[in-house]
Amino acid sequence: MILDKFATAFKAALNKLANFFWSRDPIAILQLEVDQATARLQEGRSGLEQYRGLVERVSMQVASGKQNVQRLESQIRAHLQAGHRDMAAQLAIQLQQAKQDLTNNEGQLAMHNEAYQNHLLKFQQAQKDIVTLRQKAQRMHAELQMAKAEAEIARVAEAVSESIVPNFSTKIGQAEELVQEQIAKHRGEARVAADMSSKGVQEIKAAQAAEAAMGENLLRQFEVEMGLVSAETAPQVQASKTLGPQTNS
C-alpha cells in the first residue's frame, strides 16, 4: 500500500514536472516527440526490411517447390514411358508430398506478402504523418516567434508612448511657445523701428518747405530789383515760422 502511494506520488511529480517544461517550451517538446517518432520509424523500417527478407525466402521456397513438382512430373512421365511403374510410383509419392509442401508455402507466401503490404502501407502513412507533423512544428515555431516579436514590439511601443511621447510632446509645445515668443519679440522690434523711422520726418519736410519759400521770395525780390516785375504784382510767399509740424489754434 505504501509503495503504491509512493509510486502514485512519484508519477504525479513527474507529470507536474513534464507539464512545467511543456508550458515553458512546447515547441521543443513537440520537436522532441517528432524526433522520437522518427527514430521509432527508422527502427520499424529495419524490422520491415527483415520481414521483407522473410517474404523473399518463402517466395524462393515456392519457386523451388514449383520446379520440384515439374521435375517430378517429368520423371514420372519418363518412367511410365519406359515401363518402370515401381519407380514411377515412388516418384508419385514424392510428387504428392512436394505438392503439399508447395501448397503450404504458397499459403505462407500469400499470408506474409499480405502482412508485408499492410505493414508497408502503415509505414508509408507514418512517414507522411511525421513529415506533416515536422512541418507543423516548424510553422508553429515560426508563428510563436512572430507572436513573441509582436508582443515585444507592442510592449516597447507602449513604453515609448507612456514615457518618450509625452515628454516629446511637452518639449514640442515648449519649443513652439518659445518660437512664438521670439516671433512676437522680433515683430515688436520691427514695429518700434518703423515708428522710430518716422520721427523727425515732419521737421525735415517743414524745413524743406521753408527753404523753398525763402528761395521763392528772394527770386521775386531779384525780379523786382531787375525791373522784371513790379512790386505790386510780385506775390509774396509766406515762409513757415516753425520747423515742427503746424497745429491748428
Biotite code that builds the C-alpha atoms (Angstrom):
import biotite.structure as struc

atoms = struc.array([
    struc.Atom([0.000, 0.000, 0.000], chain_id="A", res_id=1, res_name="MET", atom_name="CA", element="C"),
    struc.Atom([2.746, 2.461, 0.965], chain_id="A", res_id=2, res_name="ILE", atom_name="CA", element="C"),
    struc.Atom([4.741, 1.603, -2.154], chain_id="A", res_id=3, res_name="LEU", atom_name="CA", element="C"),
    struc.Atom([1.657, 2.152, -4.308], chain_id="A", res_id=4, res_name="ASP", atom_name="CA", element="C"),
    struc.Atom([1.108, 5.583, -2.781], chain_id="A", res_id=5, res_name="LYS", atom_name="CA", element="C"),
    struc.Atom([4.769, 6.423, -3.236], chain_id="A", res_id=6, res_name="PHE", atom_name="CA", element="C"),
    struc.Atom([4.628, 5.337, -6.887], chain_id="A", res_id=7, res_name="ALA", atom_name="CA", element="C"),
    struc.Atom([1.467, 7.401, -7.441], chain_id="A", res_id=8, res_name="THR", atom_name="CA", element="C"),
    struc.Atom([3.060, 10.473, -5.842], chain_id="A", res_id=9, res_name="ALA", atom_name="CA", element="C"),
    struc.Atom([6.214, 9.983, -7.897], chain_id="A", res_id=10, res_name="PHE", atom_name="CA", element="C"),
    struc.Atom([4.199, 9.741, -11.120], chain_id="A", res_id=11, res_name="LYS", atom_name="CA", element="C"),
    struc.Atom([2.261, 12.871, -10.153], chain_id="A", res_id=12, res_name="ALA", atom_name="CA", element="C"),
    struc.Atom([5.527, 14.734, -9.552], chain_id="A", res_id=13, res_name="ALA", atom_name="CA", element="C"),
    struc.Atom([6.882, 13.594, -12.906], chain_id="A", res_id=14, res_name="LEU", atom_name="CA", element="C"),
    struc.Atom([3.657, 14.644, -14.586], chain_id="A", res_id=15, res_name="ASN", atom_name="CA", element="C"),
    struc.Atom([3.832, 18.054, -12.925], chain_id="A", res_id=16, res_name="LYS", atom_name="CA", element="C"),
    struc.Atom([7.450, 18.439, -13.984], chain_id="A", res_id=17, res_name="LEU", atom_name="CA", element="C"),
    struc.Atom([6.573, 17.419, -17.557], chain_id="A", res_id=18, res_name="ALA", atom_name="CA", element="C"),
    struc.Atom([3.715, 19.935, -17.628], chain_id="A", res_id=19, res_name="ASN", atom_name="CA", element="C"),
    struc.Atom([6.076, 22.631, -16.404], chain_id="A", res_id=20, res_name="PHE", atom_name="CA", element="C"),
    struc.Atom([8.576, 22.003, -19.187], chain_id="A", res_id=21, res_name="PHE", atom_name="CA", element="C"),
    struc.Atom([5.750, 21.679, -21.698], chain_id="A", res_id=22, res_name="TRP", atom_name="CA", element="C"),
    struc.Atom([4.364, 25.088, -20.745], chain_id="A", res_id=23, res_name="SER", atom_name="CA", element="C"),
    struc.Atom([7.836, 26.626, -20.780], chain_id="A", res_id=24, res_name="ARG", atom_name="CA", element="C"),
    struc.Atom([8.782, 25.450, -24.266], chain_id="A", res_id=25, res_name="ASP", atom_name="CA", element="C"),
    struc.Atom([6.010, 23.482, -26.015], chain_id="A", res_id=26, res_name="PRO", atom_name="CA", element="C"),
    struc.Atom([7.754, 23.745, -29.382], chain_id="A", res_id=27, res_name="ILE", atom_name="CA", element="C"),
    struc.Atom([10.837, 21.952, -28.004], chain_id="A", res_id=28, res_name="ALA", atom_name="CA", element="C"),
    struc.Atom([8.635, 19.216, -26.547], chain_id="A", res_id=29, res_name="ILE", atom_name="CA", element="C"),
    struc.Atom([6.802, 18.876, -29.851], chain_id="A", res_id=30, res_name="LEU", atom_name="CA", element="C"),
    struc.Atom([10.088, 18.681, -31.734], chain_id="A", res_id=31, res_name="GLN", atom_name="CA", element="C"),
    struc.Atom([11.292, 16.039, -29.306], chain_id="A", res_id=32, res_name="LEU", atom_name="CA", element="C"),
    struc.Atom([8.171, 13.987, -29.961], chain_id="A", res_id=33, res_name="GLU", atom_name="CA", element="C"),
    struc.Atom([8.753, 14.298, -33.701], chain_id="A", res_id=34, res_name="VAL", atom_name="CA", element="C"),
    struc.Atom([12.374, 13.189, -33.322], chain_id="A", res_id=35, res_name="ASP", atom_name="CA", element="C"),
    struc.Atom([11.390, 10.232, -31.188], chain_id="A", res_id=36, res_name="GLN", atom_name="CA", element="C"),
    struc.Atom([8.701, 9.219, -33.673], chain_id="A", res_id=37, res_name="ALA", atom_name="CA", element="C"),
    struc.Atom([11.272, 9.476, -36.460], chain_id="A", res_id=38, res_name="THR", atom_name="CA", element="C"),
    struc.Atom([13.648, 7.233, -34.519], chain_id="A", res_id=39, res_name="ALA", atom_name="CA", element="C"),
    struc.Atom([10.889, 4.676, -33.929], chain_id="A", res_id=40, res_name="ARG", atom_name="CA", element="C"),
    struc.Atom([10.024, 4.832, -37.606], chain_id="A", res_id=41, res_name="LEU", atom_name="CA", element="C"),
    struc.Atom([13.614, 4.102, -38.530], chain_id="A", res_id=42, res_name="GLN", atom_name="CA", element="C"),
    struc.Atom([13.564, 1.087, -36.205], chain_id="A", res_id=43, res_name="GLU", atom_name="CA", element="C"),
    struc.Atom([10.309, -0.010, -37.791], chain_id="A", res_id=44, res_name="GLY", atom_name="CA", element="C"),
    struc.Atom([11.871, 0.300, -41.212], chain_id="A", res_id=45, res_name="ARG", atom_name="CA", element="C"),
    struc.Atom([14.673, -2.032, -40.161], chain_id="A", res_id=46, res_name="SER", atom_name="CA", element="C"),
    struc.Atom([12.099, -4.564, -38.952], chain_id="A", res_id=47, res_name="GLY", atom_name="CA", element="C"),
    struc.Atom([10.124, -4.132, -42.155], chain_id="A", res_id=48, res_name="LEU", atom_name="CA", element="C"),
    struc.Atom([13.223, -4.833, -44.199], chain_id="A", res_id=49, res_name="GLU", atom_name="CA", element="C"),
    struc.Atom([13.848, -8.031, -42.194], chain_id="A", res_id=50, res_name="GLN", atom_name="CA", element="C"),
    struc.Atom([10.244, -9.082, -42.685], chain_id="A", res_id=51, res_name="TYR", atom_name="CA", element="C"),
    struc.Atom([10.593, -8.489, -46.401], chain_id="A", res_id=52, res_name="ARG", atom_name="CA", element="C"),
    struc.Atom([13.610, -10.782, -46.332], chain_id="A", res_id=53, res_name="GLY", atom_name="CA", element="C"),
    struc.Atom([11.416, -13.498, -44.815], chain_id="A", res_id=54, res_name="LEU", atom_name="CA", element="C"),
    struc.Atom([8.860, -12.990, -47.577], chain_id="A", res_id=55, res_name="VAL", atom_name="CA", element="C"),
    struc.Atom([11.588, -13.298, -50.176], chain_id="A", res_id=56, res_name="GLU", atom_name="CA", element="C"),
    struc.Atom([12.790, -16.576, -48.646], chain_id="A", res_id=57, res_name="ARG", atom_name="CA", element="C"),
    struc.Atom([9.289, -18.034, -48.691], chain_id="A", res_id=58, res_name="VAL", atom_name="CA", element="C"),
    struc.Atom([8.927, -16.834, -52.261], chain_id="A", res_id=59, res_name="SER", atom_name="CA", element="C"),
    struc.Atom([12.142, -18.625, -53.166], chain_id="A", res_id=60, res_name="MET", atom_name="CA", element="C"),
    struc.Atom([10.814, -21.784, -51.470], chain_id="A", res_id=61, res_name="GLN", atom_name="CA", element="C"),
    struc.Atom([7.630, -21.545, -53.554], chain_id="A", res_id=62, res_name="VAL", atom_name="CA", element="C"),
    struc.Atom([9.645, -21.138, -56.735], chain_id="A", res_id=63, res_name="ALA", atom_name="CA", element="C"),
    struc.Atom([11.842, -24.082, -55.759], chain_id="A", res_id=64, res_name="SER", atom_name="CA", element="C"),
    struc.Atom([8.746, -26.171, -54.923], chain_id="A", res_id=65, res_name="GLY", atom_name="CA", element="C"),
    struc.Atom([7.219, -25.462, -58.329], chain_id="A", res_id=66, res_name="LYS", atom_name="CA", element="C"),
    struc.Atom([10.430, -26.522, -60.022], chain_id="A", res_id=67, res_name="GLN", atom_name="CA", element="C"),
    struc.Atom([10.499, -29.683, -57.905], chain_id="A", res_id=68, res_name="ASN", atom_name="CA", element="C"),
    struc.Atom([6.904, -30.528, -58.849], chain_id="A", res_id=69, res_name="VAL", atom_name="CA", element="C"),
    struc.Atom([7.684, -30.007, -62.530], chain_id="A", res_id=70, res_name="GLN", atom_name="CA", element="C"),
    struc.Atom([10.811, -32.158, -62.224], chain_id="A", res_id=71, res_name="ARG", atom_name="CA", element="C"),
    struc.Atom([8.945, -34.989, -60.511], chain_id="A", res_id=72, res_name="LEU", atom_name="CA", element="C"),
    struc.Atom([6.147, -34.865, -63.051], chain_id="A", res_id=73, res_name="GLU", atom_name="CA", element="C"),
    struc.Atom([8.669, -35.104, -65.876], chain_id="A", res_id=74, res_name="SER", atom_name="CA", element="C"),
    struc.Atom([10.435, -38.038, -64.218], chain_id="A", res_id=75, res_name="GLN", atom_name="CA", element="C"),
    struc.Atom([7.154, -39.870, -63.635], chain_id="A", res_id=76, res_name="ILE", atom_name="CA", element="C"),
    struc.Atom([6.163, -39.479, -67.269], chain_id="A", res_id=77, res_name="ARG", atom_name="CA", element="C"),
    struc.Atom([9.595, -40.732, -68.377], chain_id="A", res_id=78, res_name="ALA", atom_name="CA", element="C"),
    struc.Atom([9.463, -43.821, -66.142], chain_id="A", res_id=79, res_name="HIS", atom_name="CA", element="C"),
    struc.Atom([5.909, -44.600, -67.263], chain_id="A", res_id=80, res_name="LEU", atom_name="CA", element="C"),
    struc.Atom([7.013, -44.427, -70.849], chain_id="A", res_id=81, res_name="GLN", atom_name="CA", element="C"),
    struc.Atom([9.949, -46.691, -70.015], chain_id="A", res_id=82, res_name="ALA", atom_name="CA", element="C"),
    struc.Atom([7.657, -49.141, -68.219], chain_id="A", res_id=83, res_name="GLY", atom_name="CA", element="C"),
    struc.Atom([9.211, -48.509, -64.777], chain_id="A", res_id=84, res_name="HIS", atom_name="CA", element="C"),
    struc.Atom([5.991, -48.357, -62.808], chain_id="A", res_id=85, res_name="ARG", atom_name="CA", element="C"),
    struc.Atom([7.578, -49.107, -59.466], chain_id="A", res_id=86, res_name="ASP", atom_name="CA", element="C"),
    struc.Atom([9.939, -46.133, -59.808], chain_id="A", res_id=87, res_name="MET", atom_name="CA", element="C"),
    struc.Atom([7.122, -44.010, -61.130], chain_id="A", res_id=88, res_name="ALA", atom_name="CA", element="C"),
    struc.Atom([5.016, -44.960, -58.091], chain_id="A", res_id=89, res_name="ALA", atom_name="CA", element="C"),
    struc.Atom([7.768, -43.913, -55.684], chain_id="A", res_id=90, res_name="GLN", atom_name="CA", element="C"),
    struc.Atom([8.122, -40.615, -57.543], chain_id="A", res_id=91, res_name="LEU", atom_name="CA", element="C"),
    struc.Atom([4.347, -40.150, -57.382], chain_id="A", res_id=92, res_name="ALA", atom_name="CA", element="C"),
    struc.Atom([4.534, -40.338, -53.602], chain_id="A", res_id=93, res_name="ILE", atom_name="CA", element="C"),
    struc.Atom([7.287, -37.709, -53.621], chain_id="A", res_id=94, res_name="GLN", atom_name="CA", element="C"),
    struc.Atom([5.188, -35.596, -56.007], chain_id="A", res_id=95, res_name="LEU", atom_name="CA", element="C"),
    struc.Atom([2.244, -35.718, -53.625], chain_id="A", res_id=96, res_name="GLN", atom_name="CA", element="C"),
    struc.Atom([4.439, -34.506, -50.741], chain_id="A", res_id=97, res_name="GLN", atom_name="CA", element="C"),
    struc.Atom([6.030, -31.837, -52.946], chain_id="A", res_id=98, res_name="ALA", atom_name="CA", element="C"),
    struc.Atom([2.596, -30.542, -53.960], chain_id="A", res_id=99, res_name="LYS", atom_name="CA", element="C"),
    struc.Atom([1.514, -30.422, -50.314], chain_id="A", res_id=100, res_name="GLN", atom_name="CA", element="C"),
    struc.Atom([4.681, -28.503, -49.393], chain_id="A", res_id=101, res_name="ASP", atom_name="CA", element="C"),
    struc.Atom([4.136, -26.166, -52.343], chain_id="A", res_id=102, res_name="LEU", atom_name="CA", element="C"),
    struc.Atom([0.546, -25.536, -51.296], chain_id="A", res_id=103, res_name="THR", atom_name="CA", element="C"),
    struc.Atom([1.648, -24.765, -47.720], chain_id="A", res_id=104, res_name="ASN", atom_name="CA", element="C"),
    struc.Atom([4.454, -22.490, -48.924], chain_id="A", res_id=105, res_name="ASN", atom_name="CA", element="C"),
    struc.Atom([2.128, -20.677, -51.319], chain_id="A", res_id=106, res_name="GLU", atom_name="CA", element="C"),
    struc.Atom([-0.303, -20.120, -48.458], chain_id="A", res_id=107, res_name="GLY", atom_name="CA", element="C"),
    struc.Atom([2.502, -18.851, -46.232], chain_id="A", res_id=108, res_name="GLN", atom_name="CA", element="C"),
    struc.Atom([3.735, -16.615, -49.049], chain_id="A", res_id=109, res_name="LEU", atom_name="CA", element="C"),
    struc.Atom([0.286, -15.127, -49.604], chain_id="A", res_id=110, res_name="ALA", atom_name="CA", element="C"),
    struc.Atom([-0.180, -14.521, -45.884], chain_id="A", res_id=111, res_name="MET", atom_name="CA", element="C"),
    struc.Atom([3.267, -12.988, -45.334], chain_id="A", res_id=112, res_name="HIS", atom_name="CA", element="C"),
    struc.Atom([3.067, -10.923, -48.508], chain_id="A", res_id=113, res_name="ASN", atom_name="CA", element="C"),
    struc.Atom([-0.306, -9.505, -47.446], chain_id="A", res_id=114, res_name="GLU", atom_name="CA", element="C"),
    struc.Atom([1.058, -8.744, -43.977], chain_id="A", res_id=115, res_name="ALA", atom_name="CA", element="C"),
    struc.Atom([4.090, -7.072, -45.521], chain_id="A", res_id=116, res_name="TYR", atom_name="CA", element="C"),
    struc.Atom([1.931, -4.918, -47.771], chain_id="A", res_id=117, res_name="GLN", atom_name="CA", element="C"),
    struc.Atom([-0.168, -3.886, -44.752], chain_id="A", res_id=118, res_name="ASN", atom_name="CA", element="C"),
    struc.Atom([2.950, -3.023, -42.747], chain_id="A", res_id=119, res_name="HIS", atom_name="CA", element="C"),
    struc.Atom([4.387, -1.155, -45.723], chain_id="A", res_id=120, res_name="LEU", atom_name="CA", element="C"),
    struc.Atom([1.188, 0.858, -46.084], chain_id="A", res_id=121, res_name="LEU", atom_name="CA", element="C"),
    struc.Atom([1.244, 1.787, -42.386], chain_id="A", res_id=122, res_name="LYS", atom_name="CA", element="C"),
    struc.Atom([4.936, 2.639, -42.611], chain_id="A", res_id=123, res_name="PHE", atom_name="CA", element="C"),
    struc.Atom([4.393, 4.916, -45.597], chain_id="A", res_id=124, res_name="GLN", atom_name="CA", element="C"),
    struc.Atom([1.475, 6.621, -43.855], chain_id="A", res_id=125, res_name="GLN", atom_name="CA", element="C"),
    struc.Atom([3.599, 7.082, -40.727], chain_id="A", res_id=126, res_name="ALA", atom_name="CA", element="C"),
    struc.Atom([6.293, 8.706, -42.860], chain_id="A", res_id=127, res_name="GLN", atom_name="CA", element="C"),
    struc.Atom([3.738, 11.154, -44.285], chain_id="A", res_id=128, res_name="LYS", atom_name="CA", element="C"),
    struc.Atom([2.361, 11.878, -40.815], chain_id="A", res_id=129, res_name="ASP", atom_name="CA", element="C"),
    struc.Atom([5.829, 12.599, -39.437], chain_id="A", res_id=130, res_name="ILE", atom_name="CA", element="C"),
    struc.Atom([6.649, 14.902, -42.363], chain_id="A", res_id=131, res_name="VAL", atom_name="CA", element="C"),
    struc.Atom([3.350, 16.724, -41.815], chain_id="A", res_id=132, res_name="THR", atom_name="CA", element="C"),
    struc.Atom([3.970, 16.939, -38.070], chain_id="A", res_id=133, res_name="LEU", atom_name="CA", element="C"),
    struc.Atom([7.504, 18.234, -38.603], chain_id="A", res_id=134, res_name="ARG", atom_name="CA", element="C"),
    struc.Atom([6.239, 20.913, -40.987], chain_id="A", res_id=135, res_name="GLN", atom_name="CA", element="C"),
    struc.Atom([3.522, 21.816, -38.498], chain_id="A", res_id=136, res_name="LYS", atom_name="CA", element="C"),
    struc.Atom([6.106, 22.110, -35.707], chain_id="A", res_id=137, res_name="ALA", atom_name="CA", element="C"),
    struc.Atom([8.246, 24.384, -37.873], chain_id="A", res_id=138, res_name="GLN", atom_name="CA", element="C"),
    struc.Atom([5.220, 26.505, -38.789], chain_id="A", res_id=139, res_name="ARG", atom_name="CA", element="C"),
    struc.Atom([4.123, 26.746, -35.167], chain_id="A", res_id=140, res_name="MET", atom_name="CA", element="C"),
    struc.Atom([7.659, 27.655, -34.143], chain_id="A", res_id=141, res_name="HIS", atom_name="CA", element="C"),
    struc.Atom([7.706, 30.461, -36.724], chain_id="A", res_id=142, res_name="ALA", atom_name="CA", element="C"),
    struc.Atom([4.266, 31.668, -35.602], chain_id="A", res_id=143, res_name="GLU", atom_name="CA", element="C"),
    struc.Atom([5.359, 31.576, -31.952], chain_id="A", res_id=144, res_name="LEU", atom_name="CA", element="C"),
    struc.Atom([8.483, 33.601, -32.712], chain_id="A", res_id=145, res_name="GLN", atom_name="CA", element="C"),
    struc.Atom([6.407, 36.097, -34.674], chain_id="A", res_id=146, res_name="MET", atom_name="CA", element="C"),
    struc.Atom([3.896, 36.376, -31.841], chain_id="A", res_id=147, res_name="ALA", atom_name="CA", element="C"),
    struc.Atom([6.714, 36.968, -29.352], chain_id="A", res_id=148, res_name="LYS", atom_name="CA", element="C"),
    struc.Atom([8.207, 39.641, -31.616], chain_id="A", res_id=149, res_name="ALA", atom_name="CA", element="C"),
    struc.Atom([4.814, 41.335, -31.991], chain_id="A", res_id=150, res_name="GLU", atom_name="CA", element="C"),
    struc.Atom([4.305, 41.271, -28.232], chain_id="A", res_id=151, res_name="ALA", atom_name="CA", element="C"),
    struc.Atom([7.766, 42.756, -27.658], chain_id="A", res_id=152, res_name="GLU", atom_name="CA", element="C"),
    struc.Atom([7.115, 45.490, -30.225], chain_id="A", res_id=153, res_name="ILE", atom_name="CA", element="C"),
    struc.Atom([3.770, 46.255, -28.595], chain_id="A", res_id=154, res_name="ALA", atom_name="CA", element="C"),
    struc.Atom([5.412, 46.401, -25.164], chain_id="A", res_id=155, res_name="ARG", atom_name="CA", element="C"),
    struc.Atom([8.146, 48.740, -26.387], chain_id="A", res_id=156, res_name="VAL", atom_name="CA", element="C"),
    struc.Atom([5.620, 50.898, -28.227], chain_id="A", res_id=157, res_name="ALA", atom_name="CA", element="C"),
    struc.Atom([3.503, 51.159, -25.085], chain_id="A", res_id=158, res_name="GLU", atom_name="CA", element="C"),
    struc.Atom([6.552, 52.092, -23.021], chain_id="A", res_id=159, res_name="ALA", atom_name="CA", element="C"),
    struc.Atom([7.513, 54.714, -25.591], chain_id="A", res_id=160, res_name="VAL", atom_name="CA", element="C"),
    struc.Atom([4.004, 56.149, -25.690], chain_id="A", res_id=161, res_name="SER", atom_name="CA", element="C"),
    struc.Atom([3.929, 56.355, -21.894], chain_id="A", res_id=162, res_name="GLU", atom_name="CA", element="C"),
    struc.Atom([7.367, 57.919, -21.402], chain_id="A", res_id=163, res_name="SER", atom_name="CA", element="C"),
    struc.Atom([9.006, 59.327, -24.505], chain_id="A", res_id=164, res_name="ILE", atom_name="CA", element="C"),
    struc.Atom([5.969, 60.557, -26.413], chain_id="A", res_id=165, res_name="VAL", atom_name="CA", element="C"),
    struc.Atom([4.521, 62.701, -23.590], chain_id="A", res_id=166, res_name="PRO", atom_name="CA", element="C"),
    struc.Atom([7.948, 64.225, -22.914], chain_id="A", res_id=167, res_name="ASN", atom_name="CA", element="C"),
    struc.Atom([8.430, 64.709, -26.617], chain_id="A", res_id=168, res_name="PHE", atom_name="CA", element="C"),
    struc.Atom([5.026, 66.390, -26.908], chain_id="A", res_id=169, res_name="SER", atom_name="CA", element="C"),
    struc.Atom([5.805, 68.621, -23.920], chain_id="A", res_id=170, res_name="THR", atom_name="CA", element="C"),
    struc.Atom([9.128, 69.656, -25.424], chain_id="A", res_id=171, res_name="LYS", atom_name="CA", element="C"),
    struc.Atom([7.438, 70.335, -28.753], chain_id="A", res_id=172, res_name="ILE", atom_name="CA", element="C"),
    struc.Atom([4.885, 72.528, -27.026], chain_id="A", res_id=173, res_name="GLY", atom_name="CA", element="C"),
    struc.Atom([7.610, 74.394, -25.133], chain_id="A", res_id=174, res_name="GLN", atom_name="CA", element="C"),
    struc.Atom([9.582, 74.875, -28.341], chain_id="A", res_id=175, res_name="ALA", atom_name="CA", element="C"),
    struc.Atom([6.515, 76.206, -30.152], chain_id="A", res_id=176, res_name="GLU", atom_name="CA", element="C"),
    struc.Atom([5.850, 78.609, -27.299], chain_id="A", res_id=177, res_name="GLU", atom_name="CA", element="C"),
    struc.Atom([9.440, 79.890, -27.407], chain_id="A", res_id=178, res_name="LEU", atom_name="CA", element="C"),
    struc.Atom([9.247, 80.318, -31.162], chain_id="A", res_id=179, res_name="VAL", atom_name="CA", element="C"),
    struc.Atom([6.004, 82.292, -30.853], chain_id="A", res_id=180, res_name="GLN", atom_name="CA", element="C"),
    struc.Atom([7.590, 84.491, -28.175], chain_id="A", res_id=181, res_name="GLU", atom_name="CA", element="C"),
    struc.Atom([10.610, 85.164, -30.414], chain_id="A", res_id=182, res_name="GLN", atom_name="CA", element="C"),
    struc.Atom([8.322, 85.924, -33.370], chain_id="A", res_id=183, res_name="ILE", atom_name="CA", element="C"),
    struc.Atom([6.334, 88.405, -31.248], chain_id="A", res_id=184, res_name="ALA", atom_name="CA", element="C"),
    struc.Atom([9.566, 89.961, -29.973], chain_id="A", res_id=185, res_name="LYS", atom_name="CA", element="C"),
    struc.Atom([11.001, 90.469, -33.445], chain_id="A", res_id=186, res_name="HIS", atom_name="CA", element="C"),
    struc.Atom([7.712, 91.859, -34.743], chain_id="A", res_id=187, res_name="ARG", atom_name="CA", element="C"),
    struc.Atom([7.674, 94.305, -31.848], chain_id="A", res_id=188, res_name="GLY", atom_name="CA", element="C"),
    struc.Atom([11.228, 95.359, -32.640], chain_id="A", res_id=189, res_name="GLU", atom_name="CA", element="C"),
    struc.Atom([10.261, 95.859, -36.271], chain_id="A", res_id=190, res_name="ALA", atom_name="CA", element="C"),
    struc.Atom([7.217, 97.945, -35.275], chain_id="A", res_id=191, res_name="ARG", atom_name="CA", element="C"),
    struc.Atom([9.310, 100.078, -32.960], chain_id="A", res_id=192, res_name="VAL", atom_name="CA", element="C"),
    struc.Atom([11.891, 100.557, -35.700], chain_id="A", res_id=193, res_name="ALA", atom_name="CA", element="C"),
    struc.Atom([9.139, 101.583, -38.117], chain_id="A", res_id=194, res_name="ALA", atom_name="CA", element="C"),
    struc.Atom([7.707, 104.068, -35.615], chain_id="A", res_id=195, res_name="ASP", atom_name="CA", element="C"),
    struc.Atom([11.168, 105.451, -34.881], chain_id="A", res_id=196, res_name="MET", atom_name="CA", element="C"),
    struc.Atom([11.889, 105.812, -38.591], chain_id="A", res_id=197, res_name="SER", atom_name="CA", element="C"),
    struc.Atom([9.014, 108.365, -38.942], chain_id="A", res_id=198, res_name="SER", atom_name="CA", element="C"),
    struc.Atom([10.406, 110.550, -36.150], chain_id="A", res_id=199, res_name="LYS", atom_name="CA", element="C"),
    struc.Atom([11.805, 113.898, -37.490], chain_id="A", res_id=200, res_name="GLY", atom_name="CA", element="C"),
    struc.Atom([10.269, 113.463, -40.928], chain_id="A", res_id=201, res_name="VAL", atom_name="CA", element="C"),
    struc.Atom([7.782, 116.308, -40.367], chain_id="A", res_id=202, res_name="GLN", atom_name="CA", element="C"),
    struc.Atom([10.598, 118.634, -39.228], chain_id="A", res_id=203, res_name="GLU", atom_name="CA", element="C"),
    struc.Atom([12.605, 117.786, -42.289], chain_id="A", res_id=204, res_name="ILE", atom_name="CA", element="C"),
    struc.Atom([9.634, 118.415, -44.577], chain_id="A", res_id=205, res_name="LYS", atom_name="CA", element="C"),
    struc.Atom([8.866, 121.740, -42.807], chain_id="A", res_id=206, res_name="ALA", atom_name="CA", element="C"),
    struc.Atom([12.478, 122.853, -43.153], chain_id="A", res_id=207, res_name="ALA", atom_name="CA", element="C"),
    struc.Atom([12.456, 121.983, -46.829], chain_id="A", res_id=208, res_name="GLN", atom_name="CA", element="C"),
    struc.Atom([9.197, 123.924, -47.346], chain_id="A", res_id=209, res_name="ALA", atom_name="CA", element="C"),
    struc.Atom([10.590, 126.991, -45.517], chain_id="A", res_id=210, res_name="ALA", atom_name="CA", element="C"),
    struc.Atom([13.773, 126.847, -47.582], chain_id="A", res_id=211, res_name="GLU", atom_name="CA", element="C"),
    struc.Atom([11.730, 126.669, -50.802], chain_id="A", res_id=212, res_name="ALA", atom_name="CA", element="C"),
    struc.Atom([9.564, 129.657, -49.726], chain_id="A", res_id=213, res_name="ALA", atom_name="CA", element="C"),
    struc.Atom([12.645, 131.674, -48.835], chain_id="A", res_id=214, res_name="MET", atom_name="CA", element="C"),
    struc.Atom([14.181, 130.918, -52.227], chain_id="A", res_id=215, res_name="GLY", atom_name="CA", element="C"),
    struc.Atom([10.978, 131.972, -53.991], chain_id="A", res_id=216, res_name="GLU", atom_name="CA", element="C"),
    struc.Atom([10.853, 135.317, -52.091], chain_id="A", res_id=217, res_name="ASN", atom_name="CA", element="C"),
    struc.Atom([14.475, 136.012, -52.894], chain_id="A", res_id=218, res_name="LEU", atom_name="CA", element="C"),
    struc.Atom([13.775, 135.231, -56.530], chain_id="A", res_id=219, res_name="LEU", atom_name="CA", element="C"),
    struc.Atom([10.772, 137.664, -56.607], chain_id="A", res_id=220, res_name="ARG", atom_name="CA", element="C"),
    struc.Atom([12.863, 140.334, -54.906], chain_id="A", res_id=221, res_name="GLN", atom_name="CA", element="C"),
    struc.Atom([15.522, 139.864, -57.552], chain_id="A", res_id=222, res_name="PHE", atom_name="CA", element="C"),
    struc.Atom([12.889, 140.177, -60.301], chain_id="A", res_id=223, res_name="GLU", atom_name="CA", element="C"),
    struc.Atom([11.607, 143.452, -58.775], chain_id="A", res_id=224, res_name="VAL", atom_name="CA", element="C"),
    struc.Atom([15.082, 144.873, -58.460], chain_id="A", res_id=225, res_name="GLU", atom_name="CA", element="C"),
    struc.Atom([15.823, 143.998, -62.057], chain_id="A", res_id=226, res_name="MET", atom_name="CA", element="C"),
    struc.Atom([12.564, 145.603, -63.174], chain_id="A", res_id=227, res_name="GLY", atom_name="CA", element="C"),
    struc.Atom([11.237, 142.354, -64.476], chain_id="A", res_id=228, res_name="LEU", atom_name="CA", element="C"),
    struc.Atom([8.082, 142.648, -62.390], chain_id="A", res_id=229, res_name="VAL", atom_name="CA", element="C"),
    struc.Atom([6.562, 145.413, -60.287], chain_id="A", res_id=230, res_name="SER", atom_name="CA", element="C"),
    struc.Atom([6.459, 145.219, -56.551], chain_id="A", res_id=231, res_name="ALA", atom_name="CA", element="C"),
    struc.Atom([2.667, 145.352, -56.602], chain_id="A", res_id=232, res_name="GLU", atom_name="CA", element="C"),
    struc.Atom([2.303, 142.374, -58.889], chain_id="A", res_id=233, res_name="THR", atom_name="CA", element="C"),
    struc.Atom([5.057, 140.251, -57.355], chain_id="A", res_id=234, res_name="ALA", atom_name="CA", element="C"),
    struc.Atom([3.410, 137.708, -54.974], chain_id="A", res_id=235, res_name="PRO", atom_name="CA", element="C"),
    struc.Atom([4.924, 137.087, -51.626], chain_id="A", res_id=236, res_name="GLN", atom_name="CA", element="C"),
    struc.Atom([5.364, 133.569, -50.279], chain_id="A", res_id=237, res_name="VAL", atom_name="CA", element="C"),
    struc.Atom([4.816, 133.161, -46.564], chain_id="A", res_id=238, res_name="GLN", atom_name="CA", element="C"),
    struc.Atom([7.700, 131.197, -45.071], chain_id="A", res_id=239, res_name="ALA", atom_name="CA", element="C"),
    struc.Atom([6.933, 128.778, -42.277], chain_id="A", res_id=240, res_name="SER", atom_name="CA", element="C"),
    struc.Atom([7.911, 130.259, -38.961], chain_id="A", res_id=241, res_name="LYS", atom_name="CA", element="C"),
    struc.Atom([8.352, 126.925, -37.260], chain_id="A", res_id=242, res_name="THR", atom_name="CA", element="C"),
    struc.Atom([10.223, 123.841, -38.265], chain_id="A", res_id=243, res_name="LEU", atom_name="CA", element="C"),
    struc.Atom([7.921, 121.494, -36.430], chain_id="A", res_id=244, res_name="GLY", atom_name="CA", element="C"),
    struc.Atom([4.542, 120.298, -37.604], chain_id="A", res_id=245, res_name="PRO", atom_name="CA", element="C"),
    struc.Atom([1.841, 123.003, -37.705], chain_id="A", res_id=246, res_name="GLN", atom_name="CA", element="C"),
    struc.Atom([-1.007, 122.842, -35.295], chain_id="A", res_id=247, res_name="THR", atom_name="CA", element="C"),
    struc.Atom([-4.427, 124.428, -35.628], chain_id="A", res_id=248, res_name="ASN", atom_name="CA", element="C"),
    struc.Atom([-5.122, 127.022, -32.952], chain_id="A", res_id=249, res_name="SER", atom_name="CA", element="C"),
])
